[in-house]
Amino acid sequence: MTGLTIRSALIASHAKCWNDSTDEQRLDPFNGLPLIATLDKLFDNHLIAFAPETGKMQISHRVTKADRAILGIPANLREVPNKQQAYYLRLHLGMFKSKNGR
């Protein structure tokens, strides 16, 4: 997503929460996105999500315009999610919508 080449600064962020996943889902590479720490925290706290069909970032109304500027968002995924990734992103988007009243 960010184009960052420093692998040690990336976190495998899970679309389907680790606690709610089976062992198979935890290890499924399609359940993860390589995100930098700030985006990982926003994603885990359902303050951002990604459209499963396009990878377009969705941002919670709780993230102010000033915060968006500081964080450099929105930023869409660099590649359109494949079928397997879209499955997990759809689950995450459902939680995002329920937590943000959408």
C-alpha positions as CSV (number, residue, x, y, z in Angstrom):
1,M,0.0,0.0,0.0
2,T,2.7,2.5,1.0
3,G,5.4,1.3,-1.3
4,L,7.8,1.2,1.7
5,T,10.8,-1.0,1.0
6,I,11.9,-1.3,4.6
7,R,10.4,-4.7,5.4
8,S,11.2,-4.4,9.1
9,A,8.9,-1.4,9.4
10,L,5.9,-3.3,8.0
11,I,3.3,-5.1,10.1
12,A,1.1,-8.0,8.9
13,S,-2.3,-6.5,9.7
14,H,-5.1,-9.0,9.7
15,A,-8.5,-8.2,8.1
16,K,-10.2,-10.9,10.1
17,C,-9.2,-10.3,13.7
18,W,-6.6,-12.8,15.0
19,N,-8.8,-13.6,18.1
20,D,-11.8,-14.4,15.9
21,S,-9.8,-16.5,13.3
22,T,-9.2,-20.2,13.1
23,D,-5.5,-21.3,12.9
24,E,-5.9,-21.7,9.2
25,Q,-7.2,-18.1,8.8
26,R,-4.4,-16.7,11.0
27,L,-1.9,-18.2,8.6
28,D,-3.7,-17.4,5.4
29,P,-1.6,-14.9,3.6
30,F,-4.8,-13.4,2.0
31,N,-6.0,-12.4,5.5
32,G,-3.1,-10.0,5.9
33,L,-2.0,-6.6,4.6
34,P,1.5,-5.3,5.0
35,L,0.9,-1.9,6.7
36,I,3.1,0.6,8.5
37,A,2.4,1.0,12.2
38,T,0.0,4.0,12.0
39,L,-2.1,2.4,9.3
40,D,-2.1,-0.9,11.1
41,K,-3.5,0.8,14.3
42,L,-6.2,2.6,12.2
43,F,-7.1,-0.7,10.5
44,D,-7.2,-2.7,13.7
45,N,-9.4,-0.1,15.4
46,H,-11.8,0.1,12.4
47,L,-10.9,3.7,11.6
48,I,-10.0,2.8,8.1
49,A,-11.1,-0.1,5.8
50,F,-10.7,-1.0,2.2
51,A,-13.3,-1.6,-0.4
52,P,-13.1,-5.3,-1.3
53,E,-13.7,-4.8,-5.0
54,T,-11.3,-1.8,-5.6
55,G,-9.0,-1.4,-2.6
56,K,-10.2,2.2,-2.1
57,M,-9.7,3.4,1.5
58,Q,-12.8,4.1,3.6
59,I,-12.2,6.5,6.5
60,S,-14.2,6.8,9.6
61,H,-15.9,10.1,10.3
62,R,-14.1,10.0,13.6
63,V,-10.8,10.8,11.8
64,T,-10.8,14.5,11.4
65,K,-9.6,16.4,8.3
66,A,-6.5,17.6,10.2
67,D,-5.7,14.0,11.3
68,R,-6.1,12.8,7.7
69,A,-3.6,15.4,6.6
70,I,-1.1,14.4,9.3
71,L,-1.5,10.7,8.5
72,G,-1.4,11.2,4.7
73,I,-4.7,9.5,4.1
74,P,-6.7,8.5,2.1
75,A,-4.3,6.1,0.4
76,N,-5.7,3.2,-1.6
77,L,-4.2,-0.2,-1.9
78,R,-1.7,-0.4,-4.7
79,E,-3.3,-3.4,-6.3
80,V,-7.0,-4.4,-6.6
81,P,-7.7,-7.2,-4.1
82,N,-8.0,-10.6,-5.5
83,K,-10.9,-12.9,-4.7
84,Q,-9.4,-14.4,-1.5
85,Q,-8.3,-11.0,-0.2
86,A,-11.7,-9.5,-1.0
87,Y,-13.3,-12.1,1.2
88,Y,-11.4,-11.0,4.3
89,L,-11.7,-7.3,3.4
90,R,-15.5,-7.7,3.2
91,L,-15.5,-9.1,6.7
92,H,-13.4,-6.2,8.0
93,L,-15.6,-3.7,6.1
94,G,-18.7,-5.1,7.8
95,M,-17.1,-4.4,11.2
96,F,-16.0,-1.0,10.1
97,K,-19.5,-0.1,9.1
98,S,-21.0,-1.4,12.3
99,K,-18.6,0.5,14.5
100,N,-19.0,3.7,12.4
101,G,-22.7,3.7,12.0
102,R,-22.7,3.2,8.2
